[in-house]
Amino acid sequence: MNLNEVGVNHGNVVQAHQVGTIHVAAPPLTALNGLREATTSFTGREPELAELATTSGMTVVSGLAGVGKTELVLRHAEHGSFPGGKLFVDLHDYDDDRRVTPAQALEEFLFALGVREIPQTEAARATLFRSLTSSREPMLVVIDNAKSVEHVRPLLPNQHRTIVTSRHKLVGLDDAHHLELGVLPQDEAAAVVGDADLAELCGRLPLALRITAALRRTDPDHDWVTELREVQLDLLDDGDARSVRAAFELSYRALTEVQRRFFRLAVLHPSHQVTVEGAAQLAECTEAKARKLLRELRTAHLLEPGDRYHDLVRQFAADCVREHEQQDTRDQAMRRLINHFTGRAVQMDAALRTPKQAEALHWFDRHRPTLVAMVLPALLVRQFREGGRLGWALHDYLTVRGHLDDLKLTDQLAVDSAINLDDTRTVAVARARLGHTLLRAGEDERALRNLYDAWQLIRWSHDLPLIRHTLEDLVVAFERAGRVEDARQAAADLERIMREFTADPR
C-alpha cells in the first residue's frame, strides 16, 4: 500500500491523508559560487596570477592594506576550473565592528552547501563542513581579510584549493604557500590612473590608484597632480566606501598598544630605512626589542622589506605620531637619537686614524643614510652643537668614500650650526671646509664665496694651518673665476704670512 496518498491538491502544495516516509533532498548545487567579480580596473599582475595558477593546496596572499590582494584572488578565480563550486567569506578581521567569527563563517559555508539545520557549536560546524566538502569535486575556498591563524584554521577543508588573504604573513600556517603582494610596477600603475605622475603620487598602491582614477573621471580637466601633492592621503577617499586612510587605520588598530607606539615613533627616523639602532633610541627600548617590533610590523605589512615605510603609510604614521604623541615627547625621542648617533660617529671618526679603520668604515657605510639625514633635524630641534659635531665627524669619512653630494650637505649644515652657536673660529673652519668640498665638486662660485668669507674671519688670527689651507684654496677659486689679480694677491698674502710665522725670531 502506498502510504503517501494525495488528499487535496492546492497548486504547488499537496495535503496528504496519510504520510508514511518522506525523502527530502537539497537541490543540486553544481554551480555554487559566492565570489563577486573582480574590478574592471584590474590590470597586470601576470607573474602573481601565474604563481596562483601553478600552486595547489593552500596559499596565503599577504600585503599592505589596499595593495589588491582580494582583487588578485578574484581574477584568479574567474579563470580557474572549480567544478565543485567556489566559497567566499570576508572575515573583516581588522574591523572590530564588522568582524565575522569562524562560527559565523562556517554557518555561511554550510548554508551555501545546502545545510538547513546548522549545528550550534563551532567545532560541530567545522566537522560537518570538512565532511561535506571531502566528497565534492575540486572547489575553491577564499578566506578574505584574515588577521590570525586561529580564525583561519576552523575554515580549512581537508582538501581543495584554499586561498587566504591577510595584511599579516600568517607564518603559522605551516603548510601554506606564501605570496607577498607588493605595489604595482610603474607601467601597470600608470595604466590604472592614466598618468605616470599621479601613479607615483599614489605610491602605485592599487586602492589609491582606483580612487584617483574615479576622481579623474568626475572632473577630467582638474589638476589632480597638484592637488594630490598638497593633500595626498586626505584626497585618497572617494566619499563612499573606499578610503586609503581608513584601510591603514584598520591595520593600525589591529596592533597592540606597544606595537602602535613603536610604529608611531619609528616614523621619526630621518632616513628611509628604519635601523634597529635608531628605532631603539626613538622608542627607548633595547635593540633586541626594537628588532622584534620591526619584524612584527613587517609581518603586518606596515613596513616594507628592508624596514621601509611605503610613502602613504609614512604619511599615515606621521599623522599618528602628531595626534598621539606630545611635541615634547617627539623632541625628546629625536634628541635621544641624535645624541646617540653623534657620540657613535665621533668615536668612529677617531677610529678612522687607528688600526680599527676598517671597522669604523663599515659602521659608517651601514649608517650613512641615517647620519647624513640626521644633521638637519638636529638643527631643527635646536641641537646646534650636536648637529655641528655630527657634521664634523662625517667629514673625513665622506671625503674618503667620495660621497660629494652628502659631503656638500653636511658641510653646509656644519656652517649653519656654527653660525647659530655664534662661534667665529668654528664658522671660519666650517666655511673653509665647505669651500674645499665645493671646489672638488666644481661649484666654483659657491666655493669662492665661502673661502673668501673664511679668509675675512681669520686673516688677523694666528691660526697658521687654517690660514694656509684657506688661502691655498682661495687662490685656486680666484683663478677658476678668472680673477687673476685677486689670485696673485691671495698668493702674495700666503707667502708673506708663511714668511712672518716661520722667520727666525733671533
Order of alpha helices (4+ residues) and beta strands (2+ residues): beta-beta-alpha-beta-alpha-beta-alpha-alpha-beta-alpha-beta-beta-alpha-alpha-alpha-alpha-alpha-alpha-alpha-alpha-alpha-alpha-alpha-alpha-alpha-alpha-alpha-alpha-alpha
